[in-house]
Amino acid sequence: MRYLTAGESHGPQLTAIIEGLPAQMPLTAEMINKELKRRQGGHGRGRRMQIEKDTVEIVSGVRHGLTLGSPVALVVKNDDWKHWTNVMGIEPVEDDAEVKRQLTRPRPGHADLNGGMKYGHRDLRNVLERSSARETTVRVAVGAVAKQLLAELGVEIVSHVTEIGGIRTNPETYEGKSASEIRAIVEEDAVYCADPSVTKQMTDLIDEAKKNGDSIGGTVEVVVEGMPAGVGSYVHYDRKLDSKIAGAVMSINAFKGVEFGLGFEMARKPGSEVHDEILWDEEQGYTRKTNRLGGLEGGMTTGMPIVVRGVMKPIPTLYKPLQSVDIDTKEPFQASIERSDSCAVPAASIVAEHVVAFEVAKALLEQFDADQLPRLKANIEEFKQYAKGY
């Protein structure tokens, strides 16, 4: 399974094409739209979320609510396009100086300067329109399709915020809770946090950052339950599932680090406090006494929940000016912006959930016969029974 996205932030639409889904899988636009709505929520979001009310249109690969096995094409229209038809138009522009006015002032922390160097653009709008986090809209849509597949296979996934601006959750609050229990808490929380005791501190800090013209980052956690053991590979470096998940999380705009299980805390502990002891009983088969490695050993699933966290830097689009240099005049200037999120960590947790969902679903389809959903279900169940008594 693979996908490709296309579209610019203020272009007419965002598009994704997914190839490799099994046939006979239930899929409707509403299944995707509820996830798109979650991406637009969370305390700290800017005015763009009031402008765009994202909904998806499925334009191929589905008939009467079931996938066909052919590529599925998804389209999300940009409502703001009507204000950008001249600036972002497809056809050549002759004499309109205002429309042709170039952006030559790169913003610190963005892709503007490096992207302009790479592709030779003197108008940096050619870079920022595609490098915008707006593209994550259709990545969430793709992940929503993957989540639908995972649900059919008995795999559940949830994300939640674990830190914003130095304010951390207490893991004991949600330790031992199932993915569905965590989801029930998160969906009622202003910052998608599974520890509501710190929510007020987080929202206050976000408001303070906005008042000061600044931004703050944080960390998010994704938990995947119900994966069979042995998915992934120890044989080839590029088929290790933890590597693929890590790469997916790092591909999200503004993410700068990733860890599994205890993560970097492992550097401060002896091996006896890191590795998960193996247990077996007739009912469950093989399990682990703990889950410090986050459900992955040797690039493969252990059957325990996959637990992965990513750190998001403060978004670089600020009301507070930062110094930069005009690429035409080479003169310094103070970069500022009119519209921005003060904190996008809650929304980023939704993006993380969906990019992880895609990688996990893809790994299952690579390992098991996946042309049609009934056979895929049967093959996975057969393998689970085999692994239980191995």
C-alpha positions as CSV (number, residue, x, y, z in Angstrom):
1,M,0.0,0.0,0.0
2,R,1.2,3.5,-0.8
3,Y,-0.1,7.0,-1.3
4,L,0.8,10.3,-3.0
5,T,-0.6,13.7,-2.1
6,A,-0.8,16.9,-4.2
7,G,-1.9,20.4,-3.6
8,E,-0.9,23.8,-2.2
9,S,-2.0,25.6,0.9
10,H,-4.1,28.2,-0.9
11,G,-4.6,26.2,-4.1
12,P,-8.0,24.9,-5.2
13,Q,-7.8,21.5,-3.5
14,L,-5.7,18.8,-1.8
15,T,-5.6,15.4,-3.4
16,A,-4.5,12.0,-2.3
17,I,-4.3,8.7,-4.2
18,I,-4.1,5.4,-2.2
19,E,-3.0,2.2,-3.9
20,G,-3.1,-1.3,-2.5
21,L,-6.2,-1.3,-0.3
22,P,-7.9,-4.7,-0.1
23,A,-11.2,-5.0,-1.9
24,Q,-14.5,-5.3,0.0
25,M,-13.5,-2.9,2.8
26,P,-16.3,-0.6,4.0
27,L,-15.5,3.0,3.4
28,T,-17.5,6.2,3.3
29,A,-16.7,9.9,3.3
30,E,-18.2,10.3,6.8
31,M,-15.7,7.8,8.2
32,I,-12.9,10.2,7.0
33,N,-14.7,13.5,7.8
34,K,-14.9,12.8,11.6
35,E,-11.1,12.5,11.7
36,L,-10.6,15.7,9.6
37,K,-12.8,17.5,12.2
38,R,-10.5,16.3,15.0
39,R,-7.5,17.6,13.2
40,Q,-9.0,21.1,13.2
41,G,-9.7,21.2,16.9
42,G,-7.6,21.7,20.0
43,H,-6.9,24.9,22.0
44,G,-4.5,27.2,20.4
45,R,-5.6,26.9,16.7
46,G,-5.6,30.1,14.5
47,R,-8.1,31.7,12.2
48,R,-7.4,29.3,9.3
49,M,-9.5,26.7,11.2
50,Q,-12.5,29.0,11.0
51,I,-12.0,29.6,7.3
52,E,-11.6,26.0,6.3
53,K,-14.2,23.4,7.2
54,D,-12.5,20.3,5.8
55,T,-14.6,17.6,4.2
56,V,-13.5,14.9,1.8
57,E,-14.9,13.6,-1.4
58,I,-14.1,10.1,-2.5
59,V,-13.9,10.2,-6.3
60,S,-12.6,6.7,-7.2
61,G,-12.0,3.2,-5.9
62,V,-15.2,2.9,-3.9
63,R,-18.6,1.7,-5.1
64,H,-21.7,1.4,-2.9
65,G,-19.6,1.9,0.3
66,L,-17.0,-0.8,-0.4
67,T,-13.5,-0.6,-1.8
68,L,-12.9,-2.1,-5.2
69,G,-9.2,-3.0,-4.9
70,S,-8.4,-0.2,-7.4
71,P,-6.7,3.1,-6.4
72,V,-8.8,5.3,-4.1
73,A,-8.7,9.0,-4.8
74,L,-9.6,11.6,-2.1
75,V,-10.2,15.3,-2.6
76,V,-10.5,18.0,0.0
77,K,-11.5,21.4,-1.4
78,N,-9.9,24.6,-0.1
79,D,-12.7,27.0,0.8
80,D,-10.1,29.9,1.0
81,W,-9.2,29.3,-2.7
82,K,-11.8,32.0,-3.8
83,H,-9.6,34.7,-2.3
84,W,-6.4,33.3,-4.0
85,T,-7.6,32.5,-7.5
86,N,-5.3,35.2,-9.0
87,V,-2.3,34.8,-6.8
88,M,-2.4,31.0,-7.0
89,G,-3.9,30.6,-10.5
90,I,-2.6,27.9,-12.9
91,E,-2.5,29.9,-16.1
92,P,0.3,32.4,-17.0
93,V,-0.1,36.0,-15.8
94,E,0.8,38.8,-18.1
95,D,0.9,42.3,-16.6
96,D,-0.7,42.2,-13.1
97,A,2.2,43.4,-11.0
98,E,0.3,42.8,-7.7
99,V,-0.4,39.2,-8.6
100,K,3.1,38.6,-9.8
101,R,4.7,40.3,-6.7
102,Q,7.3,38.0,-5.4
103,L,8.0,36.9,-1.8
104,T,11.7,37.3,-1.2
105,R,11.8,37.3,2.6
106,P,12.3,33.8,4.0
107,R,10.9,33.1,7.5
108,P,13.2,31.5,10.1
109,G,12.2,27.9,10.9
110,H,10.4,27.4,7.7
111,A,11.4,25.6,4.4
112,D,11.4,29.0,2.5
113,L,15.1,29.6,2.1
114,N,16.3,26.1,1.7
115,G,13.5,25.2,-0.7
116,G,14.1,28.2,-2.8
117,M,17.8,27.2,-3.1
118,K,16.9,23.7,-4.0
119,Y,14.4,24.4,-6.8
120,G,15.8,27.8,-7.9
121,H,12.6,29.8,-6.9
122,R,13.0,33.5,-6.6
123,D,9.4,33.8,-5.4
124,L,9.3,31.9,-2.1
125,R,5.6,31.5,-2.3
126,N,6.4,28.6,-4.6
127,V,8.0,26.9,-1.5
128,L,5.8,27.9,1.4
129,E,2.5,26.9,-0.3
130,R,3.5,23.2,-0.5
131,S,5.7,23.1,2.7
132,S,2.7,24.3,4.7
133,A,1.2,22.0,7.3
134,R,-2.0,22.3,5.3
135,E,-0.8,19.2,3.5
136,T,-1.4,17.1,6.6
137,T,-5.1,17.5,5.9
138,V,-5.0,14.8,3.3
139,R,-2.5,12.7,5.2
140,V,-5.1,12.5,8.0
141,A,-7.7,11.6,5.3
142,V,-5.4,8.8,4.1
143,G,-4.7,7.7,7.7
144,A,-8.5,7.7,8.4
145,V,-8.8,5.1,5.6
146,A,-6.0,3.1,7.2
147,K,-7.7,3.3,10.6
148,Q,-10.9,1.9,9.0
149,L,-8.9,-1.0,7.7
150,L,-7.3,-1.5,11.2
151,A,-10.6,-1.5,12.9
152,E,-11.8,-4.2,10.6
153,L,-8.7,-6.2,11.7
154,G,-9.3,-5.7,15.4
155,V,-6.5,-3.1,15.7
156,E,-7.2,0.1,17.7
157,I,-5.1,3.3,17.7
158,V,-5.3,6.5,19.8
159,S,-3.2,9.5,20.3
160,H,-2.9,12.0,23.1
161,V,-0.8,15.0,24.2
162,T,1.7,14.3,26.9
163,E,3.5,17.7,27.2
164,I,2.9,21.3,26.2
165,G,5.6,23.9,26.9
166,G,7.1,22.0,29.7
167,I,3.8,21.1,31.4
168,R,3.7,17.3,31.5
169,T,1.0,14.7,32.1
170,N,1.3,12.1,34.9
171,P,1.4,8.7,33.0
172,E,0.0,7.0,36.1
173,T,-3.3,8.8,35.3
174,Y,-3.9,6.7,32.2
175,E,-1.5,3.8,32.7
176,G,-3.4,0.5,32.2
177,K,-6.2,2.2,30.3
178,S,-7.2,0.7,26.9
179,A,-7.0,2.7,23.7
180,S,-10.8,3.2,23.7
181,E,-10.7,4.4,27.3
182,I,-8.0,6.9,26.5
183,R,-10.0,8.1,23.5
184,A,-13.1,8.7,25.6
185,I,-11.0,11.1,27.8
186,V,-9.1,12.8,25.0
187,E,-12.2,13.6,22.9
188,E,-13.6,15.6,25.8
189,D,-10.4,17.5,26.5
190,A,-9.5,20.9,25.2
191,V,-5.9,19.9,24.4
192,Y,-6.5,16.2,23.7
193,C,-4.8,15.3,26.9
194,A,-5.4,12.0,28.8
195,D,-4.6,13.6,32.1
196,P,-7.3,16.4,32.6
197,S,-5.6,17.6,35.8
198,V,-3.1,19.5,33.7
199,T,-5.4,20.7,31.0
200,K,-6.0,24.1,32.6
201,Q,-2.3,24.8,33.0
202,M,-1.7,23.9,29.3
203,T,-4.5,26.1,28.0
204,D,-3.4,29.0,30.2
205,L,0.2,28.6,28.8
206,I,-1.1,28.6,25.2
207,D,-3.1,31.7,25.8
208,E,-0.1,33.4,27.4
209,A,2.1,32.5,24.4
210,K,-0.5,33.9,22.0
211,K,-0.7,37.1,24.1
212,N,3.1,37.5,23.9
213,G,3.2,36.8,20.1
214,D,5.0,33.6,20.7
215,S,4.5,29.9,20.1
216,I,5.1,26.7,22.2
217,G,5.7,23.0,21.3
218,G,5.2,19.7,23.1
219,T,5.1,16.0,22.8
220,V,2.4,13.5,21.7
221,E,2.0,9.8,22.2
222,V,0.4,7.2,19.9
223,V,-0.7,3.8,21.2
224,V,-1.6,0.9,18.9
225,E,-3.4,-2.1,20.4
226,G,-4.2,-5.5,18.8
227,M,-1.3,-6.0,16.5
228,P,-0.1,-9.6,16.1
229,A,3.5,-10.4,17.0
230,G,6.1,-10.7,14.3
231,V,4.9,-7.9,12.0
232,G,7.9,-6.1,10.4
233,S,11.3,-7.6,9.9
234,Y,14.7,-8.2,11.5
235,V,16.1,-9.3,8.1
236,H,16.3,-6.0,6.2
237,Y,17.0,-2.6,7.6
238,D,14.4,-0.9,5.5
239,R,11.6,-3.2,6.6
240,K,12.0,-2.7,10.3
241,L,8.6,-1.5,11.5
242,D,9.9,0.8,14.2
243,S,12.1,2.5,11.6
244,K,9.1,3.1,9.3
245,I,7.0,4.4,12.1
246,A,9.8,6.7,13.3
247,G,10.2,8.0,9.7
248,A,6.4,8.7,9.4
249,V,6.3,10.6,12.7
250,M,9.4,12.6,11.7
251,S,7.8,13.5,8.4
252,I,5.1,15.6,10.2
253,N,5.8,19.3,9.9
254,A,7.8,20.7,12.9
255,F,8.5,17.3,14.5
256,K,12.1,17.0,15.6
257,G,12.4,13.7,17.6
258,V,10.8,10.3,18.2
259,E,11.0,7.6,20.8
260,F,9.5,4.2,21.6
261,G,8.5,2.9,25.1
262,L,10.9,4.3,27.7
263,G,12.6,6.1,24.9
264,F,15.7,8.2,25.8
265,E,15.1,7.3,29.4
266,M,16.8,3.9,28.5
267,A,20.1,5.7,28.4
268,R,19.8,6.3,32.1
269,K,18.7,2.8,33.2
270,P,20.4,-0.7,33.5
271,G,19.3,-3.4,31.1
272,S,17.4,-5.2,33.9
273,E,15.1,-2.1,34.0
274,V,14.7,-1.9,30.3
275,H,14.0,-5.2,28.7
276,D,10.6,-6.9,28.9
277,E,10.5,-10.4,30.4
278,I,8.6,-13.0,28.4
279,L,5.5,-14.8,29.8
280,W,3.3,-17.5,28.3
281,D,-0.1,-18.9,29.2
282,E,-2.6,-21.1,27.3
283,E,-5.2,-18.4,26.9
284,Q,-3.0,-15.5,25.7
285,G,0.0,-17.2,24.4
286,Y,3.2,-15.1,24.6
287,T,3.1,-11.8,26.4
288,R,5.6,-9.5,28.1
289,K,5.7,-8.7,31.8
290,T,6.3,-5.0,31.0
291,N,6.2,-2.9,27.8
292,R,9.2,-0.8,28.2
293,L,10.3,-1.3,24.6
294,G,7.0,0.0,23.3
295,G,5.8,-3.1,21.6
296,L,8.7,-3.6,19.3
297,E,11.8,-5.8,19.3
298,G,14.3,-6.3,16.5
299,G,12.2,-4.2,14.1
300,M,9.1,-6.4,14.7
301,T,5.9,-6.2,16.8
302,T,5.9,-8.2,20.1
303,G,2.1,-8.3,20.4
304,M,2.2,-5.8,23.1
305,P,0.8,-2.2,22.4
306,I,3.0,-0.1,20.2
307,V,3.8,3.1,22.1
308,V,5.6,5.9,20.2
309,R,6.1,9.5,21.1
310,G,7.1,12.5,19.0
311,V,8.3,16.0,19.9
312,M,7.0,19.0,18.1
313,K,9.0,22.2,18.1
314,P,7.2,25.5,18.6
315,I,5.8,26.4,15.2
316,P,8.0,29.1,13.5
317,T,5.2,31.4,12.2
318,L,5.2,34.1,14.9
319,Y,3.6,37.4,15.6
320,K,6.9,38.2,17.4
321,P,9.4,39.4,14.7
322,L,12.6,37.3,14.1
323,Q,15.5,38.4,12.1
324,S,16.0,37.2,8.5
325,V,17.6,38.4,5.2
326,D,15.9,39.4,1.9
327,I,17.2,37.1,-0.8
328,D,17.1,39.9,-3.5
329,T,18.5,42.9,-1.6
330,K,20.5,40.8,1.0
331,E,19.3,43.4,3.5
332,P,18.2,42.2,7.0
333,F,14.6,42.5,8.1
334,Q,12.3,41.5,10.9
335,A,10.1,38.7,9.8
336,S,6.5,38.9,11.2
337,I,3.2,37.3,10.4
338,E,-0.5,38.2,10.7
339,R,-2.1,34.8,11.2
340,S,-0.8,31.9,13.1
341,D,-1.5,29.1,15.7
342,S,0.2,29.7,19.0
343,C,0.2,26.0,19.6
344,A,-0.6,23.2,17.2
345,V,0.4,20.3,19.4
346,P,-3.1,18.9,19.9
347,A,-3.8,19.0,16.2
348,A,-0.4,17.4,15.6
349,S,-1.3,14.5,17.8
350,I,-4.2,13.7,15.4
351,V,-1.7,13.9,12.5
352,A,0.7,11.5,14.3
353,E,-2.1,9.1,15.0
354,H,-3.0,8.9,11.3
355,V,0.5,8.6,9.9
356,V,1.3,5.8,12.4
357,A,-2.0,4.1,11.4
358,F,-0.9,4.1,7.8
359,E,2.4,2.5,8.5
360,V,0.9,-0.2,10.7
361,A,-1.8,-1.0,8.2
362,K,0.8,-1.1,5.4
363,A,3.0,-3.5,7.3
364,L,0.0,-5.9,7.8
365,L,-0.8,-5.7,4.1
366,E,2.8,-6.5,3.2
367,Q,2.9,-9.5,5.4
368,F,-0.5,-11.2,4.8
369,D,-2.5,-12.0,1.7
370,A,-4.3,-8.7,1.2
371,D,-6.2,-8.6,-2.1
372,Q,-9.6,-8.9,-0.4
373,L,-10.6,-8.1,3.2
374,P,-12.2,-11.5,4.1
375,R,-9.1,-13.4,3.2
376,L,-6.9,-10.9,5.0
377,K,-8.9,-11.3,8.2
378,A,-8.7,-15.1,8.0
379,N,-5.0,-15.0,7.4
380,I,-4.2,-12.8,10.3
381,E,-6.4,-14.8,12.6
382,E,-4.8,-18.0,11.5
383,F,-1.4,-16.5,12.2
384,K,-2.4,-15.3,15.7
385,Q,-3.5,-18.8,16.6
386,Y,-0.3,-20.3,15.3
387,A,1.8,-17.7,17.2
388,K,-0.1,-18.4,20.4
389,G,1.0,-22.0,20.5
390,Y,4.4,-21.5,18.9
